[in-house]
């Protein structure tokens, strides 16, 4: 049993572990999803959610606290301007962990960490096929109209040539 052990050490020293979590949190806020190992993902989740909770407050003190942990000012701006307001009505659970399975190289369990609300939107194949079919139909209609216009112009030229011959 692992009572009172606190957290995963991830095979790193305190400073290395702290830097790892800061970098993972920065990348998570920048890209809104990332792929990492499962133990790192499980350690990152509470760390990132505490930062989002600070961003929800949106005052100078919380901004300075976050800047002490995340050094990229662009990411902090995104955290306070877009991510904080996105989660104002949510009481917690700002991220989710999706298990991927073992990594091919060493068999480490992999996971995707993503912020709630940043899921990719996949189009249905039927809609895509229908749109492709409609585009092809429009192209065919356009070609037919151009061909008809070209035939009409050719007939007009022939008529003028024949009238010229009669005179």
C-alpha beads as a LAMMPS data file, in Angstrom:
LAMMPS data file: protein, C-alpha beads

167 atoms
166 bonds

1 atom types
1 bond types

-500.0 500.0 xlo xhi
-500.0 500.0 ylo yhi
-500.0 500.0 zlo zhi

Masses

1 110.0

Atoms # bond

1 1 1 0.000 0.000 0.000
2 1 1 1.211 3.464 -0.776
3 1 1 -0.261 5.485 2.087
4 1 1 1.302 8.906 2.731
5 1 1 3.726 8.695 -0.167
6 1 1 2.333 11.863 -1.725
7 1 1 3.336 11.949 -5.384
8 1 1 5.253 10.196 -8.122
9 1 1 8.939 11.008 -8.237
10 1 1 9.229 10.020 -11.916
11 1 1 12.858 8.979 -11.443
12 1 1 14.017 12.605 -11.197
13 1 1 15.388 15.019 -8.651
14 1 1 13.141 17.702 -7.190
15 1 1 14.435 20.428 -9.512
16 1 1 14.227 18.220 -12.591
17 1 1 10.696 17.112 -11.701
18 1 1 9.598 20.716 -11.156
19 1 1 11.055 21.781 -14.524
20 1 1 9.404 18.811 -16.225
21 1 1 5.968 19.721 -14.846
22 1 1 6.408 23.378 -15.808
23 1 1 7.363 22.435 -19.355
24 1 1 4.509 19.953 -19.687
25 1 1 2.004 22.505 -18.352
26 1 1 3.333 25.172 -20.721
27 1 1 2.964 22.844 -23.700
28 1 1 -0.493 21.741 -22.555
29 1 1 -1.717 25.338 -22.384
30 1 1 -0.036 26.236 -25.678
31 1 1 -1.375 23.306 -27.733
32 1 1 -4.349 22.310 -25.511
33 1 1 -3.393 18.645 -25.829
34 1 1 -0.207 16.605 -25.636
35 1 1 0.989 13.022 -25.649
36 1 1 3.166 11.790 -22.795
37 1 1 3.598 8.796 -20.517
38 1 1 0.773 7.877 -18.174
39 1 1 2.596 8.623 -14.867
40 1 1 3.660 12.053 -16.173
41 1 1 0.093 12.719 -17.287
42 1 1 -1.275 11.781 -13.872
43 1 1 1.185 14.143 -12.176
44 1 1 0.549 16.934 -14.661
45 1 1 -3.214 16.934 -14.234
46 1 1 -3.496 18.424 -10.700
47 1 1 -0.599 20.807 -11.411
48 1 1 -2.277 22.204 -14.537
49 1 1 -5.710 22.362 -12.946
50 1 1 -4.391 24.476 -10.070
51 1 1 -2.961 26.907 -12.622
52 1 1 -6.298 27.073 -14.445
53 1 1 -8.031 27.761 -11.137
54 1 1 -5.650 30.679 -10.600
55 1 1 -6.398 31.896 -14.129
56 1 1 -10.117 31.855 -13.400
57 1 1 -9.587 34.449 -10.644
58 1 1 -7.991 36.827 -13.176
59 1 1 -6.390 39.327 -10.834
60 1 1 -2.853 40.676 -10.639
61 1 1 -1.797 38.446 -7.762
62 1 1 -2.888 35.238 -9.486
63 1 1 -1.222 36.388 -12.730
64 1 1 2.060 36.902 -10.881
65 1 1 1.758 33.521 -9.182
66 1 1 1.284 31.843 -12.553
67 1 1 4.177 33.830 -14.073
68 1 1 6.360 32.437 -11.291
69 1 1 5.601 28.930 -12.537
70 1 1 5.257 29.434 -16.307
71 1 1 7.909 31.615 -17.879
72 1 1 6.333 32.032 -21.343
73 1 1 4.328 35.270 -21.244
74 1 1 2.384 34.382 -24.383
75 1 1 1.144 31.168 -22.796
76 1 1 0.206 33.029 -19.591
77 1 1 -1.720 35.563 -21.677
78 1 1 -3.578 32.740 -23.428
79 1 1 -4.250 31.079 -20.079
80 1 1 -5.818 34.224 -18.612
81 1 1 -7.527 35.554 -21.759
82 1 1 -9.009 32.410 -23.306
83 1 1 -8.671 29.364 -21.051
84 1 1 -9.659 31.012 -17.761
85 1 1 -12.931 32.464 -19.093
86 1 1 -13.699 29.163 -20.834
87 1 1 -13.772 27.367 -17.469
88 1 1 -15.436 30.023 -15.273
89 1 1 -18.697 28.096 -14.960
90 1 1 -16.962 24.733 -14.499
91 1 1 -16.255 23.736 -10.870
92 1 1 -13.213 21.598 -11.712
93 1 1 -12.059 18.825 -13.991
94 1 1 -10.545 21.025 -16.678
95 1 1 -8.446 18.274 -18.246
96 1 1 -8.875 14.670 -19.257
97 1 1 -6.447 11.787 -19.672
98 1 1 -6.966 9.306 -22.501
99 1 1 -4.907 6.110 -22.351
100 1 1 -3.215 5.092 -25.597
101 1 1 -1.474 1.824 -24.757
102 1 1 2.186 0.855 -24.712
103 1 1 4.858 2.783 -26.610
104 1 1 6.494 0.635 -29.302
105 1 1 10.083 1.340 -28.228
106 1 1 10.108 0.551 -24.534
107 1 1 6.549 -0.473 -23.670
108 1 1 5.828 2.591 -21.495
109 1 1 2.115 3.309 -21.090
110 1 1 1.244 6.378 -23.138
111 1 1 -1.592 8.851 -22.650
112 1 1 -3.067 11.993 -24.178
113 1 1 -3.719 14.896 -21.835
114 1 1 -6.180 17.411 -23.229
115 1 1 -8.158 20.341 -21.949
116 1 1 -11.911 19.842 -21.917
117 1 1 -13.490 21.652 -24.837
118 1 1 -10.481 21.371 -27.158
119 1 1 -11.411 18.057 -28.719
120 1 1 -10.858 17.789 -32.460
121 1 1 -14.017 17.848 -34.556
122 1 1 -14.188 15.099 -37.132
123 1 1 -16.451 15.438 -40.164
124 1 1 -18.528 12.450 -41.084
125 1 1 -17.425 10.728 -44.251
126 1 1 -20.921 10.917 -45.686
127 1 1 -20.933 14.713 -45.429
128 1 1 -17.497 14.855 -47.010
129 1 1 -18.554 12.576 -49.886
130 1 1 -21.715 14.614 -50.432
131 1 1 -19.740 17.858 -50.562
132 1 1 -17.271 16.303 -53.014
133 1 1 -20.162 15.080 -55.185
134 1 1 -21.740 18.560 -55.156
135 1 1 -18.429 20.166 -56.161
136 1 1 -18.038 17.735 -59.053
137 1 1 -21.612 18.428 -60.202
138 1 1 -20.955 22.189 -60.159
139 1 1 -17.796 21.719 -62.212
140 1 1 -19.703 19.614 -64.756
141 1 1 -22.464 22.242 -65.001
142 1 1 -19.897 24.991 -65.482
143 1 1 -18.119 23.018 -68.202
144 1 1 -21.440 22.338 -69.936
145 1 1 -22.357 26.043 -69.772
146 1 1 -18.955 27.040 -71.188
147 1 1 -19.295 24.465 -73.971
148 1 1 -22.776 25.744 -74.819
149 1 1 -21.522 29.322 -74.840
150 1 1 -18.629 28.320 -77.086
151 1 1 -21.019 26.538 -79.476
152 1 1 -23.328 29.554 -79.503
153 1 1 -20.411 31.854 -80.320
154 1 1 -19.248 29.503 -83.061
155 1 1 -22.742 29.412 -84.581
156 1 1 -22.909 33.206 -84.425
157 1 1 -19.622 33.455 -86.319
158 1 1 -20.841 31.009 -88.940
159 1 1 -24.033 33.013 -89.431
160 1 1 -22.107 36.241 -89.916
161 1 1 -19.787 34.518 -92.371
162 1 1 -22.704 33.102 -94.348
163 1 1 -24.464 36.517 -94.424
164 1 1 -21.256 38.067 -95.677
165 1 1 -21.131 35.589 -98.534
166 1 1 -24.715 36.348 -99.608
167 1 1 -24.002 40.029 -99.977

Bonds

1 1 1 2
2 1 2 3
3 1 3 4
4 1 4 5
5 1 5 6
6 1 6 7
7 1 7 8
8 1 8 9
9 1 9 10
10 1 10 11
11 1 11 12
12 1 12 13
13 1 13 14
14 1 14 15
15 1 15 16
16 1 16 17
17 1 17 18
18 1 18 19
19 1 19 20
20 1 20 21
21 1 21 22
22 1 22 23
23 1 23 24
24 1 24 25
25 1 25 26
26 1 26 27
27 1 27 28
28 1 28 29
29 1 29 30
30 1 30 31
31 1 31 32
32 1 32 33
33 1 33 34
34 1 34 35
35 1 35 36
36 1 36 37
37 1 37 38
38 1 38 39
39 1 39 40
40 1 40 41
41 1 41 42
42 1 42 43
43 1 43 44
44 1 44 45
45 1 45 46
46 1 46 47
47 1 47 48
48 1 48 49
49 1 49 50
50 1 50 51
51 1 51 52
52 1 52 53
53 1 53 54
54 1 54 55
55 1 55 56
56 1 56 57
57 1 57 58
58 1 58 59
59 1 59 60
60 1 60 61
61 1 61 62
62 1 62 63
63 1 63 64
64 1 64 65
65 1 65 66
66 1 66 67
67 1 67 68
68 1 68 69
69 1 69 70
70 1 70 71
71 1 71 72
72 1 72 73
73 1 73 74
74 1 74 75
75 1 75 76
76 1 76 77
77 1 77 78
78 1 78 79
79 1 79 80
80 1 80 81
81 1 81 82
82 1 82 83
83 1 83 84
84 1 84 85
85 1 85 86
86 1 86 87
87 1 87 88
88 1 88 89
89 1 89 90
90 1 90 91
91 1 91 92
92 1 92 93
93 1 93 94
94 1 94 95
95 1 95 96
96 1 96 97
97 1 97 98
98 1 98 99
99 1 99 100
100 1 100 101
101 1 101 102
102 1 102 103
103 1 103 104
104 1 104 105
105 1 105 106
106 1 106 107
107 1 107 108
108 1 108 109
109 1 109 110
110 1 110 111
111 1 111 112
112 1 112 113
113 1 113 114
114 1 114 115
115 1 115 116
116 1 116 117
117 1 117 118
118 1 118 119
119 1 119 120
120 1 120 121
121 1 121 122
122 1 122 123
123 1 123 124
124 1 124 125
125 1 125 126
126 1 126 127
127 1 127 128
128 1 128 129
129 1 129 130
130 1 130 131
131 1 131 132
132 1 132 133
133 1 133 134
134 1 134 135
135 1 135 136
136 1 136 137
137 1 137 138
138 1 138 139
139 1 139 140
140 1 140 141
141 1 141 142
142 1 142 143
143 1 143 144
144 1 144 145
145 1 145 146
146 1 146 147
147 1 147 148
148 1 148 149
149 1 149 150
150 1 150 151
151 1 151 152
152 1 152 153
153 1 153 154
154 1 154 155
155 1 155 156
156 1 156 157
157 1 157 158
158 1 158 159
159 1 159 160
160 1 160 161
161 1 161 162
162 1 162 163
163 1 163 164
164 1 164 165
165 1 165 166
166 1 166 167
